[in-house]
């Protein structure tokens, strides 16, 4: 009798442990000049940590984590993607999805993804993607999504060079000058700042943690970019 109860418990609990989710996500940016947004954007940011992440384009690594990419035929957010594409105020950068297990924060995979155009390499800088980010969907009593993204946009910055320049007096004499207080001063250099405007790719950061409900469509954004995401139980 005890053995039968034990078997029944295993059978009844199996669907819970085997439960999986379809995650579908659209990433977009706003079609706006960041300088026109009334917000302060720092020129330097700490790098995003991509260690222990799994690339969404690396099939063997995904399979090892029990993750399967979702074919486009299973997408359910095509209508929203098309609306973004047709709207002058938005630029959709990516639309993808995957299937993952019902896992907690400590064991759910963290995905590394890139999207958008590729900026060519320049002297001293490698080629860079327009968008690069990391995202994790996990269960902790509720569903949560934790996403961080870097958006690269062409910008300009002013660089000030402080270079000493020789004075006319220094150019014509090798003798020391005596200051009024009696201290001898050698060839004085005059600091004359020069400025130059440099073109560069500025990084804008998106970072959000949000609680979600299964099957609900959630919209996460900041003034420059955002995510539309839906997490569905398999079979829905």
Secondary structure, DSSP 8 states (H G I E B T S, - for coil): -HHHHHHHHHHHHHHHHH-EEEEEEEEEEESS-GGGSSS---S-------TT-EETT-HHHHHHTT-EE--GGG-S-HHHHHHHHH-TTEEEEEEEEEEEE---TTTS-EEEEEEEEEE--BTTB--EEEEEEEEEEEESSSEEEEEEEEEEEEEEEEEEEEEEEE-HHHHH--S-EE-TTS-EE-S-EEEEEEEEEEEEEEEEEEEEEEEE-TT-EEEEE-SSEEEEEEEEETT-
